[in-house]
Amino acid sequence: MKLSWQIVRFVLKETFSIAYGNYSHRDALIVSLKKHNCVGYGECTAIDYYHVNLDDFVADLQRVQSKIESQNAIHPKEFYAFLLQLNLPSFLRSALDCAYWDLYGKLESQSFLELNSISLNQLPESSITISVDAIDNQIKKIQQSEWAKFKVKCNHFDPDAILKLLQLDNEIALDSNGSFNQENCLWLQQNELISKFTYLEQPMKTGSENYSVLKANGFANWMADEDCQDILALPLLRQYYQSINIKLVKCGGLTPALEMIQHARTLGFKIMMGCMTESTVGISAGAVLAPLCDYADLDGANLISNDIAKGNHIVNGKLHFSEKPGLGIELI
């Protein structure tokens, strides 16, 4: 097996504004695994608020390259057990795990969906992100969009803006990226009107000292993002959050995400398959787990102007699956 990689800069179609800052581009590491003329691809994005440095990841890959290349074509779950022994950050482990699933499927001439007996009977639509802006500008973007579901970003608590959003007929979720405080959240979860929001994502900065005031059975459908990094967090969040956002790079890839979805179901969580701002390489991986989830937020490739791949993709919120094996990824 041959391992290679490249760093790519993705230019955003418009400035992406969230509570953590304003972004005009995203840098990503594209990982490739090749065997018998088949190539699998994985991706991880440089995210400053997750302290991700792609140069560090390149050094990690150089350190473990010979170990990875010496691996035989084993089942992806066995390959993931091997990856855990390499002590890699979750973002990089995810890129390698996804690349291997893509490669394995191509070697076996089967899609990820076929390999895991995943049906497309229950398929959520993806939301599109509305960046931080004046509320009237955000509403204008919603009204002009052909998408049906929206995730509206905010960077502070503004009850007037929230009430304006609630007057719309669209399906809207609210994502404050940790910019609310406990008093704000108490107001939200005690207000019956708030139940109109599909979910309210990561309301406060991470930590139980903040989310201890949340109630999973209140009017607000609280969704944990940064508070939910992996499967170990689930029992701790159960009484505070009704929903969780699973992102492959947070939990370490498709293999742990499958296990996390199964465990979250046993605990009664609603589940969203989320993404970073990434290309069709990353979105193709996240999309294959969307049929197992209640919500999808897989708009990442729709936000960039220089996509590098074809595969599973999103058109106005609807998921379209490639008929190719593996994750269906082809570089263009």
C-alpha positions as CSV (number, residue, x, y, z in Angstrom):
1,M,0.0,0.0,0.0
2,K,1.3,3.5,-0.9
3,L,0.6,6.5,1.2
4,S,0.8,10.1,-0.2
5,W,-0.7,13.5,0.7
6,Q,-1.1,17.1,-0.3
7,I,-2.2,20.3,1.3
8,V,-4.8,22.2,-0.6
9,R,-6.2,25.7,0.0
10,F,-9.9,26.0,-0.6
11,V,-11.3,29.5,-1.4
12,L,-14.7,30.2,0.0
13,K,-17.5,31.6,-2.2
14,E,-18.1,34.3,0.5
15,T,-16.6,35.1,3.8
16,F,-17.6,32.5,6.4
17,S,-18.4,34.4,9.6
18,I,-19.0,32.5,12.9
19,A,-18.5,33.3,16.5
20,Y,-14.9,32.1,16.3
21,G,-13.9,34.5,13.5
22,N,-14.2,35.4,9.8
23,Y,-12.7,33.1,7.2
24,S,-12.0,33.6,3.4
25,H,-10.3,30.2,2.9
26,R,-9.7,26.8,4.5
27,D,-6.6,24.7,4.2
28,A,-7.0,20.9,4.0
29,L,-4.8,17.9,4.0
30,I,-5.8,15.3,1.4
31,V,-4.6,11.8,2.1
32,S,-4.3,9.1,-0.5
33,L,-3.9,5.3,0.0
34,K,-3.1,3.3,-3.2
35,K,-3.1,-0.5,-3.8
36,H,-3.5,-2.5,-7.1
37,N,-4.3,0.7,-9.1
38,C,-7.1,1.6,-6.7
39,V,-6.8,4.9,-4.7
40,G,-8.8,5.8,-1.6
41,Y,-9.0,9.4,-0.4
42,G,-9.6,11.1,2.9
43,E,-9.5,14.7,4.1
44,C,-9.0,16.8,7.3
45,T,-9.3,20.6,7.5
46,A,-7.2,23.0,9.4
47,I,-9.5,24.5,12.1
48,D,-7.8,27.1,14.3
49,Y,-10.3,26.8,17.2
50,Y,-9.5,23.0,17.3
51,H,-5.8,23.9,17.3
52,V,-5.2,21.9,14.1
53,N,-1.9,22.5,12.3
54,L,-1.4,20.7,9.0
55,D,2.4,20.9,9.1
56,D,2.2,18.9,12.4
57,F,0.1,16.3,10.6
58,V,2.6,16.0,7.7
59,A,5.3,15.3,10.3
60,D,3.1,12.7,11.8
61,L,2.5,11.0,8.4
62,Q,6.2,11.0,7.7
63,R,6.8,9.3,11.1
64,V,4.3,6.5,10.5
65,Q,4.4,6.2,6.7
66,S,6.5,3.0,6.6
67,K,4.2,1.4,9.2
68,I,1.1,2.3,7.1
69,E,2.6,1.2,3.9
70,S,3.5,-2.2,5.3
71,Q,-0.1,-3.0,6.1
72,N,-1.9,-5.7,4.1
73,A,-5.5,-5.3,2.7
74,I,-7.3,-6.1,6.0
75,H,-10.8,-5.1,7.0
76,P,-11.3,-1.4,7.7
77,K,-12.1,-2.1,11.4
78,E,-8.9,-4.0,11.7
79,F,-7.1,-1.1,10.0
80,Y,-8.6,1.3,12.5
81,A,-7.4,-0.8,15.4
82,F,-3.9,-0.5,13.8
83,L,-4.4,3.3,13.5
84,L,-5.2,3.6,17.2
85,Q,-1.7,2.2,18.0
86,L,0.0,5.0,16.1
87,N,-1.1,7.7,18.5
88,L,-2.4,10.2,15.9
89,P,-4.7,13.2,16.4
90,S,-8.4,12.5,15.6
91,F,-8.5,14.7,12.6
92,L,-5.6,12.9,10.9
93,R,-6.9,9.5,12.0
94,S,-10.2,10.3,10.4
95,A,-8.6,11.2,7.1
96,L,-6.7,7.9,7.1
97,D,-9.7,5.8,8.2
98,C,-11.9,7.4,5.5
99,A,-9.2,6.9,2.8
100,Y,-8.9,3.3,3.8
101,W,-12.7,2.7,3.6
102,D,-12.7,4.3,0.2
103,L,-9.7,2.1,-0.9
104,Y,-11.2,-1.1,0.6
105,G,-14.5,-0.6,-1.1
106,K,-12.8,0.0,-4.5
107,L,-10.7,-3.1,-4.0
108,E,-13.8,-5.1,-3.1
109,S,-16.0,-3.4,-5.8
110,Q,-18.6,-2.5,-3.2
111,S,-19.8,0.8,-1.9
112,F,-19.5,1.8,1.8
113,L,-23.3,1.5,1.9
114,E,-23.2,-2.1,0.6
115,L,-20.3,-3.1,2.9
116,N,-22.3,-1.9,6.0
117,S,-25.8,-2.8,4.8
118,I,-27.0,0.8,5.0
119,S,-30.4,1.5,3.5
120,L,-31.4,4.8,1.9
121,N,-35.0,4.6,3.1
122,Q,-34.5,7.2,5.8
123,L,-32.5,10.1,4.3
124,P,-32.4,13.5,5.9
125,E,-31.9,16.7,3.9
126,S,-28.9,18.8,4.6
127,S,-29.1,22.3,5.9
128,I,-27.1,25.2,4.4
129,T,-25.2,27.6,6.7
130,I,-26.1,31.2,7.0
131,S,-23.1,33.1,8.2
132,V,-23.1,35.7,11.0
133,D,-24.6,39.0,9.7
134,A,-27.3,41.5,10.4
135,I,-30.5,39.6,10.9
136,D,-32.2,41.3,7.9
137,N,-29.4,40.2,5.7
138,Q,-29.6,36.6,7.0
139,I,-33.3,36.5,6.4
140,K,-32.8,37.8,2.9
141,K,-30.4,35.0,2.1
142,I,-32.8,32.5,3.5
143,Q,-35.7,33.8,1.4
144,Q,-33.5,33.8,-1.8
145,S,-32.2,30.3,-1.3
146,E,-33.4,27.2,-3.0
147,W,-32.5,25.1,0.0
148,A,-35.2,24.0,2.4
149,K,-33.3,23.8,5.7
150,F,-31.0,26.4,7.2
151,K,-28.5,26.7,10.0
152,V,-28.2,30.3,11.1
153,K,-25.0,31.4,12.8
154,C,-24.9,34.0,15.5
155,N,-22.1,35.4,17.7
156,H,-24.1,36.8,20.6
157,F,-27.6,36.6,22.1
158,D,-30.1,38.8,20.4
159,P,-33.7,38.0,21.4
160,D,-35.2,40.3,18.7
161,A,-33.2,38.6,16.0
162,I,-34.3,35.2,17.3
163,L,-38.0,36.2,17.3
164,K,-37.6,37.4,13.7
165,L,-36.3,34.0,12.7
166,L,-39.1,32.3,14.4
167,Q,-41.6,34.3,12.3
168,L,-40.3,32.6,9.1
169,D,-42.0,29.5,7.7
170,N,-38.6,27.9,6.9
171,E,-37.0,25.0,8.8
172,I,-34.3,26.8,10.8
173,A,-31.7,25.7,13.3
174,L,-29.6,28.2,15.4
175,D,-25.9,27.8,16.0
176,S,-24.3,30.2,18.4
177,N,-20.9,28.4,18.4
178,G,-20.7,28.8,22.2
179,S,-21.5,32.6,22.3
180,F,-24.5,32.3,24.7
181,N,-24.4,32.3,28.5
182,Q,-26.4,30.4,31.1
183,E,-29.0,33.2,31.5
184,N,-29.6,33.3,27.7
185,C,-30.0,29.5,27.7
186,L,-32.5,29.5,30.5
187,W,-34.6,32.1,28.6
188,L,-34.5,29.9,25.5
189,Q,-35.4,26.6,27.1
190,Q,-38.3,28.1,29.1
191,N,-39.8,29.8,26.0
192,E,-42.2,27.5,24.2
193,L,-41.7,29.4,20.9
194,I,-38.2,28.1,20.8
195,S,-39.4,24.6,20.0
196,K,-40.0,25.8,16.5
197,F,-36.2,25.7,15.9
198,T,-35.1,22.4,14.5
199,Y,-32.2,22.4,17.1
200,L,-30.0,24.9,18.9
201,E,-26.3,23.9,18.5
202,Q,-23.5,24.3,21.0
203,P,-25.1,27.2,22.9
204,M,-22.2,27.9,25.3
205,K,-18.5,27.4,25.6
206,T,-17.6,23.8,26.3
207,G,-17.6,22.2,29.7
208,S,-20.1,20.8,32.2
209,E,-19.8,24.0,34.3
210,N,-21.8,25.6,31.4
211,Y,-24.1,22.9,30.1
212,S,-25.2,21.9,33.6
213,V,-28.1,24.4,33.3
214,L,-29.4,22.8,30.1
215,K,-32.4,20.4,30.1
216,A,-32.8,17.8,27.5
217,N,-36.6,17.8,28.0
218,G,-37.1,21.6,27.7
219,F,-38.5,23.5,24.8
220,A,-35.0,23.9,23.2
221,N,-33.6,20.9,21.3
222,W,-30.1,21.5,22.5
223,M,-27.4,19.9,20.3
224,A,-23.9,19.2,21.4
225,D,-21.1,19.9,19.0
226,E,-17.8,20.8,20.6
227,D,-19.1,19.3,23.9
228,C,-19.5,15.9,22.0
229,Q,-16.1,14.9,20.8
230,D,-16.4,11.1,20.9
231,I,-18.3,8.2,22.3
232,L,-17.1,8.7,25.9
233,A,-19.0,12.0,26.1
234,L,-22.4,10.5,25.4
235,P,-23.4,9.3,28.9
236,L,-22.3,12.6,30.4
237,L,-24.4,14.7,28.0
238,R,-27.6,12.6,28.2
239,Q,-29.6,14.7,30.7
240,Y,-28.5,18.1,29.2
241,Y,-28.6,17.6,25.4
242,Q,-31.3,16.0,23.3
243,S,-29.2,15.9,20.2
244,I,-25.5,15.5,19.1
245,N,-23.5,16.6,16.1
246,I,-21.1,13.8,14.9
247,K,-18.3,15.1,12.8
248,L,-15.8,12.5,11.5
249,V,-12.7,14.5,12.3
250,K,-13.8,15.0,15.9
251,C,-14.4,11.3,16.6
252,G,-11.7,9.9,14.4
253,G,-13.4,8.7,11.3
254,L,-16.1,6.5,9.8
255,T,-15.3,3.5,12.0
256,P,-15.7,5.1,15.4
257,A,-18.7,7.2,14.0
258,L,-20.5,4.0,13.2
259,E,-20.0,2.8,16.8
260,M,-20.9,6.2,18.2
261,I,-24.2,6.3,16.2
262,Q,-25.2,2.9,17.6
263,H,-24.4,3.9,21.2
264,A,-26.2,7.3,20.9
265,R,-29.3,5.5,19.7
266,T,-29.4,3.3,22.8
267,L,-29.2,6.5,24.9
268,G,-32.0,8.1,23.1
269,F,-30.1,10.9,21.3
270,K,-31.2,12.5,18.1
271,I,-28.2,12.5,15.8
272,M,-26.8,14.9,13.1
273,M,-24.1,14.1,10.7
274,G,-22.1,17.3,10.4
275,C,-19.0,18.5,8.6
276,M,-16.3,21.1,8.5
277,T,-15.8,23.4,5.5
278,E,-14.3,20.8,3.3
279,S,-14.3,19.5,-0.3
280,T,-16.3,16.6,-1.8
281,V,-13.6,14.3,-0.4
282,G,-14.8,14.9,3.1
283,I,-18.4,15.3,2.3
284,S,-18.5,12.0,0.5
285,A,-17.4,10.3,3.7
286,G,-19.9,12.1,5.9
287,A,-22.8,11.5,3.5
288,V,-22.6,7.7,3.8
289,L,-23.6,7.9,7.5
290,A,-26.5,10.4,6.9
291,P,-29.0,7.6,6.3
292,L,-28.4,6.5,10.0
293,C,-29.1,10.1,11.3
294,D,-32.0,12.4,12.0
295,Y,-30.3,15.5,10.6
296,A,-27.6,16.4,8.1
297,D,-25.4,19.4,7.9
298,L,-23.2,18.5,4.9
299,D,-22.9,21.8,3.0
300,G,-19.1,22.1,3.3
301,A,-18.3,21.6,-0.4
302,N,-21.1,23.9,-1.4
303,L,-19.3,26.7,0.4
304,I,-16.0,26.5,-1.5
305,S,-15.3,27.7,-5.1
306,N,-12.5,25.3,-6.1
307,D,-13.7,21.8,-5.2
308,I,-11.2,19.1,-6.2
309,A,-13.3,16.0,-6.3
310,K,-16.5,14.2,-7.5
311,G,-18.4,11.7,-5.3
312,N,-21.4,11.9,-3.0
313,H,-22.7,15.4,-3.2
314,I,-25.5,17.8,-2.0
315,V,-27.8,19.7,-4.4
316,N,-30.0,22.2,-2.6
317,G,-30.0,20.0,0.4
318,K,-30.7,16.7,-1.2
319,L,-28.0,14.0,-1.0
320,H,-27.0,12.4,-4.2
321,F,-24.9,9.2,-3.9
322,S,-22.2,8.1,-6.3
323,E,-22.7,4.7,-7.9
324,K,-18.9,4.1,-7.7
325,P,-17.4,1.7,-5.1
326,G,-15.9,2.8,-1.8
327,L,-16.9,6.3,-1.0
328,G,-17.2,7.1,-4.7
329,I,-14.4,9.7,-4.6
330,E,-12.6,10.7,-7.8
331,L,-10.2,13.7,-7.9
332,I,-10.8,16.1,-10.8
